[in-house]
Amino acid sequence: PDFETHALFENGILRWSLKDENVRNLNGTVTARLVRPIKDGHDFEITLKPVMTGLYQSELNLPVKGRWDALLKIQWDDNKQYQTRFSFVAK
């Protein structure tokens, strides 16, 4: 299936919205693995909390500023999953 997704990092908060090909909001468990591609040793994983149907967010306590990759994944209906990568710069 195709998905419409939008990720945003603003004011220390990571947000991810998802809709499926039928424009239905997805509900599931959302995790983000935060990876610093420039230097090892700062990677961590968090669970994004549902704000409303199809929208998840979490405040990030990033240990360092600079470029980060968020490996975003949602799992639903026991065995279905979708994942994508979102890159951003923390200032």
N, C-alpha and C positions, 0 to 999 in steps of 0.2 A: 504493500500500500504506500501511497504518497502522503507526505505530511507537510503541513504549513507550520513552520516554527519561527520563532523570533526570540533571540537572546539579547540581553542588555545588561551591562555593568555600569551602575551610576550611583554615586554617593555611598559607596561601600556595599551596595546590595546587588546580588546577581539575580536576575529574573529570567524565566523561560516560559514562553507560551506555546502551546501545541494544539493543532487541530488536525483531524484526519482528512482523507480525500473527500469525504462527504461533509466537510466543514463542521464536524462534531468535535467538541472539546474532549480531550483525552484526560481520563482520571487514572492515576496509578501511583506507583512509588517512583520518585525522581531522585537520582543521585548525581553528584558532580564530583569528578576527580580533578582536582586543581593541580596542574603541572607547570613548573617553571622551566621552559625549554632551554633557557640560557645556562642554568646552573642547577645541579642536582642537590637534593637534601631538603627541599622545602615542600615537596608534594604532600597533599592530604586529600581526604574525601569527606564530603558532607552530604546530608539529605536536605533537599529543598522542600519547604513546607507549602502545602496548598493554600493559596490566597483566595481563589475562587475556581470554579470549574475551568480546567485547562490552563491555569496560571499558577506558577510555583516560584518561590523566591527564598533567599536566605541571605543574611548579612554575612559578609566575608571578613574574617580577621586575618588579612594577608600578612605574613611575616616580613615581606619585603615589597618594595615598589617595583614597577617595571612590567615587562610582558609576561602574561600568563595564558595558558590554554585551559579551558574548561571542557572536559570530556563529559558531556551531558547524556544521561540515559534514563529512559522511562520503561517500567515494566508494568504490565496490566494483564488481566485475565489469566493469571497463573503462569503462562509461558510465553506471552508475546512481549517483544521489546523493540525499542527504537533508540538509536544513539546518534549523536552528532558532535562536532567539535566547534567551540566558539573561542576565538582569541580576542584578548583585550589588553589594555595597558592601564595599570593602576598607578595613579599619580600621587 
